[in-house]
Amino acid sequence: MTDPLTMRAAVTRRYGSPDVIEICDAPKPAPAAGEVLVRAHAATVNRTDCGELRPRGLGRLMFGLRRPRRTIFGMDVAGVVEAVGAGVTAFKPSDRVFGMCPFRSDGAHADYVCLPETAPIALMPPDTPFGEAVVCEGAYYADSGLRKFHVGPGHKVLVYGASGAIGSAAVQLAKAYGAEVTAVVPTRRLALARSLGADRVIDYTAEDFSRIGERFDVVFEAVGKTSYFRYRRLLKPAGVFMATDVGPWGEYLPLMLWSAIARNDRVGVPLPPRGGARAFVEALKARMAAGQFRAVVDRRYPLAEIAEAYRYVETGQKAGIVVIDVAADPPEAVRVN
Ligand SMILES: NC(=O)c1ccc[n+]([C@@H]2O[C@H](COP(=O)([O-])OP(=O)(O)OC[C@H]3O[C@@H](n4cnc5c(N)ncnc54)[C@H](OP(=O)(O)O)[C@@H]3O)[C@@H](O)[C@H]2O)c1
């Protein structure tokens, strides 16, 4: 018989390769006042989780100097509310919810996670399977970047790396905001980029994307792979360059710094606005329900094989999201992208 006070979790007590992750029993959390206890059905392994496992640069300042501050990672979650703490009014047991876990407390790589009712979570869009609802974190960065520059009708947006979690979300959201979107991807992702609604797709392995003879209001560099100097000729005179990474050899950092000092907003990072996450999840839910946004699911792994999922995400070659099926439910339909 299972112990009602414990749960299965992927526990990481020290930094290192995916080999340091242990699947073991951990105390089942109980919801405090103002918290909801969620039975996790799906989670993801994403680039944030990989950064938390092996922090680069100043990452340890954020995640813990000597060892991870929290031992259960996992940012995106979709599941069912099992219990609520005193005073909770926004959710009730049996609600299907999705959203993001705060990164300072234990995350979704476990059977259960406790979240404040004010966390960036919302009721799931009807008919969306759990495995297709764990899309928020990448989409949140994409959306923050597009909104920072008020992307809308009449704007031309180029998304470089349009097959990743952030890039595939940026294409869909820029289209939903009414922009004209050009997506740059490798050959094997051309069909995916078209299916996301891109107006034009460019295979960067077959064509020099920086010499297509067009200029853009926004260039969204979603993978940090290419020198800024190749993008310069793609920008309109008042165009902006936005990057989710510091670029090759940290090349974008001085540009970001220069832009911040000069307050000219020419080079930006899609930093989410303070306090905007809950509203974002609600807005994403509406877009999913309206068919304007869908998950791009690359691979799925059971919780017991989460180390394999990390290894795959660390290759930098995933398309969209890598789902962890936490609950031992019958697998949901897998979308082939
Ligand atoms: N997702 C997050 O939550 C998150 C959080 C914080 C920071 N970030 C940062 O944001 C960046 C993007 O993250 P992500 O999660 O969206 O990435 P990702 O899902 O790992 O995406 C990588 C995608 O980029 C494509 N790609 C690889 N090399 C490329 C190249 N040279 N040119 C064009 N496309 C290329 C890959 O396709 P092929 O393999 O087919 O080429 C793959 O589909 C990363 O630098 C990451 O560190 C992400």
The ligand as an SDF file (V2000), in Angstrom:
LIG
                    3D

 48 52  0  0  0  0  0  0  0  0999 V2000
   12.5850   27.7630  -22.5610 N   0  0  0  0  0  0  0  0  0  0  0  0
   12.8640   28.4040  -21.4280 C   0  0  0  0  0  0  0  0  0  0  0  0
   12.1120   28.2980  -20.5020 O   0  0  0  0  0  0  0  0  0  0  0  0
   14.1190   29.2790  -21.2840 C   0  0  0  0  0  0  0  0  0  0  0  0
   14.3360   29.9120  -20.0920 C   0  0  0  0  0  0  0  0  0  0  0  0
   15.4340   30.7260  -19.9530 C   0  0  0  0  0  0  0  0  0  0  0  0
   16.3240   30.9060  -21.0190 C   0  0  0  0  0  0  0  0  0  0  0  0
   16.1110   30.2740  -22.1660 N   0  0  0  0  0  0  0  0  0  0  0  0
   17.0790   30.4720  -23.2570 C   0  0  0  0  0  0  0  0  0  0  0  0
   16.4310   30.8070  -24.4580 O   0  0  0  0  0  0  0  0  0  0  0  0
   17.0280   30.1200  -25.5460 C   0  0  0  0  0  0  0  0  0  0  0  0
   15.9670   29.3290  -26.2770 C   0  0  0  0  0  0  0  0  0  0  0  0
   15.3750   28.4060  -25.3950 O   0  0  0  0  0  0  0  0  0  0  0  0
   14.3130   27.3660  -25.9260 P   0  0  0  0  0  0  0  0  0  0  0  0
   13.8710   26.5700  -24.7740 O   0  0  0  0  0  0  0  0  0  0  0  0
   13.3000   28.0330  -26.7670 O   0  0  0  0  0  0  0  0  0  0  0  0
   15.2660   26.5110  -26.8590 O   0  0  0  0  0  0  0  0  0  0  0  0
   15.0650   25.0310  -27.3660 P   0  0  0  0  0  0  0  0  0  0  0  0
   13.6300   24.6680  -27.2630 O   0  0  0  0  0  0  0  0  0  0  0  0
   16.0960   24.1960  -26.7570 O   0  0  0  0  0  0  0  0  0  0  0  0
   15.2950   25.2360  -28.9160 O   0  0  0  0  0  0  0  0  0  0  0  0
   16.3060   24.9460  -29.6550 C   0  0  0  0  0  0  0  0  0  0  0  0
   15.7680   24.9920  -31.1140 C   0  0  0  0  0  0  0  0  0  0  0  0
   16.6390   25.8270  -31.8300 O   0  0  0  0  0  0  0  0  0  0  0  0
   16.9810   25.1940  -33.0300 C   0  0  0  0  0  0  0  0  0  0  0  0
   18.3530   25.5320  -33.3390 N   0  0  0  0  0  0  0  0  0  0  0  0
   19.4840   25.0170  -32.7970 C   0  0  0  0  0  0  0  0  0  0  0  0
   20.5570   25.5960  -33.3420 N   0  0  0  0  0  0  0  0  0  0  0  0
   20.0890   26.4980  -34.2320 C   0  0  0  0  0  0  0  0  0  0  0  0
   20.7180   27.4120  -35.0960 C   0  0  0  0  0  0  0  0  0  0  0  0
   22.0490   27.5390  -35.1650 N   0  0  0  0  0  0  0  0  0  0  0  0
   19.9400   28.1890  -35.8520 N   0  0  0  0  0  0  0  0  0  0  0  0
   18.5900   28.0850  -35.7990 C   0  0  0  0  0  0  0  0  0  0  0  0
   17.9410   27.2380  -35.0020 N   0  0  0  0  0  0  0  0  0  0  0  0
   18.6980   26.4470  -34.2280 C   0  0  0  0  0  0  0  0  0  0  0  0
   16.8670   23.7150  -32.7740 C   0  0  0  0  0  0  0  0  0  0  0  0
   16.4620   23.0880  -33.9720 O   0  0  0  0  0  0  0  0  0  0  0  0
   17.4290   22.0180  -34.6730 P   0  0  0  0  0  0  0  0  0  0  0  0
   18.0530   21.1810  -33.6250 O   0  0  0  0  0  0  0  0  0  0  0  0
   16.5380   21.2560  -35.5590 O   0  0  0  0  0  0  0  0  0  0  0  0
   18.4480   22.8470  -35.3820 O   0  0  0  0  0  0  0  0  0  0  0  0
   15.7570   23.6320  -31.7260 C   0  0  0  0  0  0  0  0  0  0  0  0
   14.5000   23.3790  -32.3000 O   0  0  0  0  0  0  0  0  0  0  0  0
   18.1320   29.2610  -24.9650 C   0  0  0  0  0  0  0  0  0  0  0  0
   19.3500   29.9000  -25.1810 O   0  0  0  0  0  0  0  0  0  0  0  0
   17.8160   29.1690  -23.5090 C   0  0  0  0  0  0  0  0  0  0  0  0
   18.9450   29.0510  -22.7130 O   0  0  0  0  0  0  0  0  0  0  0  0
   15.0270   29.4630  -22.3330 C   0  0  0  0  0  0  0  0  0  0  0  0
  1  2  1  0
  2  3  2  0
  2  4  1  0
  4  5  1  0
  4 48  2  0
  5  6  2  0
  6  7  1  0
  7  8  2  0
  8  9  1  0
  8 48  1  0
  9 10  1  0
  9 46  1  0
 10 11  1  0
 11 12  1  0
 11 44  1  0
 12 13  1  0
 13 14  1  0
 14 15  2  0
 14 16  1  0
 14 17  1  0
 17 18  1  0
 18 19  2  0
 18 20  1  0
 18 21  1  0
 21 22  1  0
 22 23  1  0
 23 24  1  0
 23 42  1  0
 24 25  1  0
 25 26  1  0
 25 36  1  0
 26 27  1  0
 26 35  1  0
 27 28  2  0
 28 29  1  0
 29 30  1  0
 29 35  2  0
 30 31  1  0
 30 32  2  0
 32 33  1  0
 33 34  2  0
 34 35  1  0
 36 37  1  0
 36 42  1  0
 37 38  1  0
 38 39  2  0
 38 40  1  0
 38 41  1  0
 42 43  1  0
 44 45  1  0
 44 46  1  0
 46 47  1  0
M  CHG  2   8   1  16  -1
M  END
$$$$
